[in-house]
Amino acid sequence: MASRAPVKPVRIVTAKVGLDGHDRGVKVIARALREAGYEVIYLGLRQTPEMVVDAAVQEDAQVIGLSLHSGAHMTLFPALLEELKKRNATDIIVFGGGIIPDEDIEELKKLGVAAIFGPGTPLREIVDWLRHRFP
């Protein structure tokens, strides 16, 4: 009988970057992802892009999820992506959510953000998106 190495669960770091204090949504998403079987590390409020990338690298995360409601998404997402490049960690997938205008979503995707989930997105949709990325 061949032995199989245990499959390592997908590890996701979630955070609120910048001065945004609206954390209900990210907490709901973190809980839904945990219930779906993912390992979720929620870093909390007022994180910097550098802090988020440090945690993701230290925790050997495959995914980073950011929640933004402050309007600073066109500054903070690029800063996080640049930090991933500096750390040679561009294999970490980045997704986000929050209040992000439709016209900025395509630009963020061009920069390397894999997905943006707006207010009211069904939790199942986010879980299904991750399951598609990590079968």
Legacy VTK file of the C-alpha trace (Angstrom):
# vtk DataFile Version 3.0
C-alpha trace
ASCII
DATASET POLYDATA
POINTS 135 float
0.000 0.000 0.000
1.464 3.315 -1.086
1.601 5.977 1.555
0.395 9.431 0.715
1.772 12.548 2.255
-0.957 14.590 3.910
-2.239 17.417 1.745
-1.298 20.725 3.257
-4.325 22.999 3.580
-4.260 26.300 1.738
-3.149 29.053 4.083
-4.623 32.527 3.631
-3.483 35.745 5.300
-6.223 38.380 5.531
-5.832 41.942 6.711
-7.082 45.488 6.750
-4.373 47.758 5.373
-4.113 51.465 5.970
-6.264 53.441 8.359
-9.528 51.736 7.453
-11.382 50.550 10.558
-14.296 48.733 8.910
-13.459 45.116 9.690
-16.814 43.331 9.845
-16.623 42.096 6.238
-13.105 40.700 6.465
-14.013 38.891 9.687
-17.076 37.340 8.035
-14.952 36.219 5.084
-12.232 34.822 7.350
-14.811 32.770 9.215
-16.413 31.482 5.998
-13.014 30.455 4.642
-12.164 28.658 7.896
-15.491 26.836 7.780
-14.657 25.817 4.190
-11.447 24.165 5.432
-8.849 26.847 4.770
-6.263 27.969 7.300
-6.884 31.676 7.796
-4.655 34.115 9.634
-6.392 37.449 10.214
-3.817 40.122 10.978
-6.290 42.757 12.063
-6.543 46.481 11.493
-4.015 49.097 10.433
-1.536 46.797 8.735
1.025 48.043 6.230
1.700 46.213 2.970
5.109 45.270 4.365
3.576 43.790 7.506
1.118 41.738 5.463
3.823 40.366 3.161
6.106 39.605 6.130
3.322 37.608 7.761
2.436 35.798 4.523
6.051 34.780 3.957
6.572 33.730 7.585
3.318 31.747 7.612
4.071 30.125 4.237
0.747 31.430 2.913
-0.389 30.800 -0.631
-2.959 33.613 -0.628
-3.342 37.159 0.695
-6.800 38.705 1.015
-7.128 42.435 1.629
-10.232 44.380 2.555
-10.318 48.071 1.696
-12.986 50.686 2.308
-10.752 53.735 2.627
-10.382 54.671 -1.039
-6.648 53.944 -0.932
-6.885 50.749 -3.005
-4.900 52.199 -5.933
-2.030 52.911 -3.534
-2.159 49.969 -1.128
-2.666 47.075 -3.568
0.270 48.202 -5.773
2.438 48.684 -2.675
1.624 45.140 -1.527
2.334 43.703 -4.985
5.648 45.585 -5.108
6.578 44.231 -1.677
5.832 40.696 -2.902
8.229 41.298 -5.820
10.934 42.587 -3.468
10.558 39.453 -1.338
10.525 37.094 -4.372
7.069 35.974 -3.282
5.034 36.681 -6.414
3.683 33.122 -6.255
1.364 34.309 -3.461
-2.049 35.045 -4.950
-3.645 38.351 -3.949
-7.366 39.009 -3.858
-9.397 41.750 -2.306
-12.724 43.187 -1.504
-14.485 46.179 -0.155
-15.525 49.449 -1.698
-13.612 49.537 -4.974
-15.055 51.354 -8.002
-15.662 49.216 -11.089
-13.291 51.340 -13.170
-10.402 50.522 -10.805
-11.006 46.762 -10.726
-9.619 46.126 -14.223
-6.555 48.240 -13.481
-5.911 46.303 -10.264
-6.232 43.029 -12.163
-3.719 44.269 -14.758
-1.326 44.993 -11.894
-1.673 41.445 -10.580
-4.627 41.317 -8.198
-6.308 38.000 -9.015
-9.865 38.927 -8.012
-11.924 41.654 -6.398
-15.138 40.815 -4.546
-17.463 43.718 -3.889
-20.059 44.255 -1.183
-22.788 41.638 -1.229
-20.712 38.959 -2.938
-22.025 35.583 -1.774
-19.498 33.848 0.467
-19.941 30.707 -1.634
-18.583 32.616 -4.655
-15.341 33.429 -2.838
-14.952 29.841 -1.600
-15.654 28.486 -5.091
-13.088 30.880 -6.585
-10.445 29.592 -4.172
-11.394 25.954 -4.807
-10.974 26.576 -8.522
-7.484 28.056 -7.891
-6.499 25.277 -5.467
-8.298 22.052 -6.481
LINES 1 136
135 0 1 2 3 4 5 6 7 8 9 10 11 12 13 14 15 16 17 18 19 20 21 22 23 24 25 26 27 28 29 30 31 32 33 34 35 36 37 38 39 40 41 42 43 44 45 46 47 48 49 50 51 52 53 54 55 56 57 58 59 60 61 62 63 64 65 66 67 68 69 70 71 72 73 74 75 76 77 78 79 80 81 82 83 84 85 86 87 88 89 90 91 92 93 94 95 96 97 98 99 100 101 102 103 104 105 106 107 108 109 110 111 112 113 114 115 116 117 118 119 120 121 122 123 124 125 126 127 128 129 130 131 132 133 134
